[in-house]
């Protein structure tokens, strides 16, 4: 049953996402070509500005599409568990663990696919523009010694835990909205969900970005001492605990609805 739920959850947003993926690459090609043309005709200010504007709008469009694709995946999850379709969902012969696990894995799979598509589209944009891809070089000031390598591994682990935790926050927020909407007005429930379910994940994301930028941008290699290890693992454990709490509460809510069904 786990695989059946996963398959159904994975396929639900597929028809909508495929055209958006095509639009991603269309915008990437259009934007890249526009950059190349704008650089070629720099003397013609009007045309260069026109094509530069198209390139800028294409870049913004790529970001907007990626965000919209993420939202669509969550919307498909919400449709299955927090709308009229939820009645059919909760009458399936499946446990709360199977329901929550399969749907969480499906969302995570789509997030990976969307991220890969976005990266490929960005590379395509750069390829058609004739300019090198945007790469931040943080290595000149820090030698890649064992200590620096371990820091990088720790940051990667922290990033994975962070993404998983934020994903679980979002899932918890959707389920919380459904729970609250039975007792309060829908708009109030959604507002409370954003504050409780999403704001915390956003704050953690800001902390993560600030920490990584601070570690990698420094010109003093002495920063790679015991202190970053403590900070990184403290945030990693915090992410993990909060994500685990969100999963536990989501599981409890689903279990209750399955019993009621």
Buried (B, 14 or more C-beta within 10 A) or exposed (E): EBEEBBEBBBEBBEEBBEEBBEBBBBBBBBBBBBBBBBBEBEEEEEBBEBBBEBBBBBBEBBEEBBEBBBEBBBBBBBBBBBEEEBEEBBEBEBBBEBBBBBBBBBBBBBBEBBBEBBEBBBBBBBBBBEEEEEEEEBEEEBEEEEBBEEBBEBBEEBBEBBBBBBBBBBBBBBBBBBBBBEEEEEEEBBBBBBEBBBEBBEEBBEBBEEBBEEBBEBEEEEBBEEEBBEBBEEBBEBBBEBBEBBBEBBBEBBBEBBEEE
